[in-house]
Amino acid sequence: MATDTTIEEAARPFEAATLLELLPTRPRLLALGEPTHGEDTLLTLRNDLFRELAEREGYRTIAIESDSIKALTVDAYVTSGEGTLDEVMRTGFSHGWGASAANRDLIRWMRAHNQDRPASAHVRFAGFDAPVEMEAAPSPRQALTALYDYLASHADADRLPCTAETLDSLLGTDDHWSDPAVMTDPARSVGRTPQARELRVLADDLTSLLDAQTPHLIAATSREAWERARLYARSASGLLRYHHLMADTSPARFAQLTAIRDGMMADNLLALTARGPVFAHAHNAHLQRRKSSMHMAGKVLEWWSAGALVHAHLGDTYAYAATAVGTIPHRGVDTPPPTTLEGRLYELPDDRTLLSPRTLSATFTPRQSPWFGYAPLDPTHLDDPDALAYVKDVRQS
């Protein structure tokens, strides 16, 4: 077992430069995980790190676990001032993240940072999550029609696989797609109707047309407009696959849904890294390299996370720092016992600490949290993250 001296010697100040020193190479995609959602203490940690990365280390994009299409609204605000802060906080986030004071602080800072700088020096905002919520998935209408409209305006019209009217007819009413009862009753899903099957073919045809006419489309519009169309194409196809699996009645249904979501996350992250270094933030389970798992509907679900999928493509240019915490008193997570890894880390004097996980022992007993929303650090997998961020106390916002 590691001694207290070893842990104290391993502890370092929480700074961007220190984090980068812990990594084997300078990453193109640097990810910071959190062990629970909804805590502004952890989001403030993220904000501070991104400011340092942007101002001193050349990172220009932050990507968070939020709807990738909604996030376009936020990016337009931080880069050009389009809309108002209140509007983008209300409409530009999924999962209720727009209500977070720390998220608001981030967007306010990004807008102020960009105000008097040229576009080449702007910081950018992105969501990399699939456009789904835990309880339901929306109609693919927004993504599919945006892709169609882009191609109808700029590609060869005679190569479009259908008319806009046909597409609208096949999509039908949006509430049939977004019915929350589908999550527990696959029979209510429209994901395997003849119309949905035809839409999957059309989405594939439209994506193929987008790819085939890439040189013309970039010249006729811009690379950024083409990249946005690629996002619509990924989202439309991903949503149609997701709805197809929502109609599945097999025991693998939920595991496949989580896998589809993380696959869409990975594709979005890889697309973002094509334009430069990215700092990403999400739950630890979405960023780790090893297989993710969780309990749902009485079963243990396993799937490959976005981090694992991205790492398979980027190799050492993907780096991941996990976050662990000591206490979350308002959630019932009290001072960890000294026999646990988090308990030993709790003895460190600083509120925030960075450590190299490989310097810590893997023989501590995992701590079981009484609150289901907090995922404690698993000390048997300390070889997975490249760095460990430790927050002593998470205080109520």
BELBELKA-V243025 format. One record per backbone hydrogen bond with DSSP energy under -0.5 kcal/mol. CO is the residue of the C=O (numbers start at 1). NH is the residue of the N-H. If there is no record, write none. Layout:
BEGIN
co: {CO/CO}
nh: {NH/NH}
END
This chain:
BEGIN
co: {3/4/5/6/7/12/13/15/16/17/18/19/20/25/28/29/29/30/31/32/34/35/38/39/39/40/41/42/43/44/45/46/47/48/49/50/51/52/52/53/53/60/61/62/63/64/64/64/66/67/69/70/70/71/72/73/74/75/76/76/77/84/85/86/87/88/94/96/97/100/101/102/103/104/105/106/107/108/109/110/111/114/118/119/124/126/129/130/131/136/140/141/142/143/144/145/146/147/148/149/150/151/156/157/163/164/165/166/167/168/173/173/174/174/175/179/180/181/181/185/186/190/193/194/195/196/197/198/199/200/201/202/203/204/205/206/207/208/209/211/213/214/215/216/217/222/223/224/225/226/227/228/229/230/231/232/233/234/235/236/237/238/239/240/241/242/243/244/245/250/252/253/254/255/256/257/258/259/260/261/262/263/264/265/266/267/268/269/270/271/272/273/277/277/278/278/279/280/281/282/283/283/284/284/286/288/290/292/294/296/299/299/301/303/303/305/306/307/308/309/310/310/311/314/315/317/317/319/320/320/320/321/322/324/327/328/328/329/332/333/337/339/340/341/342/343/344/345/351/353/354/355/355/356/357/367/370/371/373/374/377/377/378/379/381/381/387/388/388/389/390/390/391/392/393}
nh: {7/8/9/10/11/354/15/19/20/21/22/22/23/27/278/31/319/280/321/282/284/375/40/42/43/44/45/46/47/48/49/50/51/52/53/54/55/56/57/57/59/124/279/126/281/66/128/129/129/71/72/73/74/75/76/77/78/79/80/82/81/88/89/90/91/92/97/99/100/104/105/106/107/108/109/110/111/112/113/114/115/117/121/122/62/64/68/132/138/133/144/145/146/147/148/149/150/151/152/153/154/155/159/160/167/168/169/170/171/172/176/177/177/178/179/182/183/184/185/188/189/193/197/198/199/200/201/202/203/204/205/206/207/208/209/210/211/212/213/214/217/218/219/220/221/226/227/228/229/230/231/232/233/234/235/236/237/238/239/240/241/242/243/244/245/246/247/247/248/253/256/257/258/259/260/261/262/263/264/265/266/267/268/269/270/271/272/273/274/274/275/276/60/61/30/280/63/32/65/34/286/287/287/288/307/308/305/303/301/299/296/301/294/292/305/309/310/311/312/313/313/314/315/317/318/28/29/31/322/386/387/33/389/391/394/331/333/332/334/328/340/365/344/345/346/347/347/348/392/390/12/357/388/359/360/369/372/374/375/376/367/379/381/382/384/385/322/355/390/324/353/392/326/327/395}
END
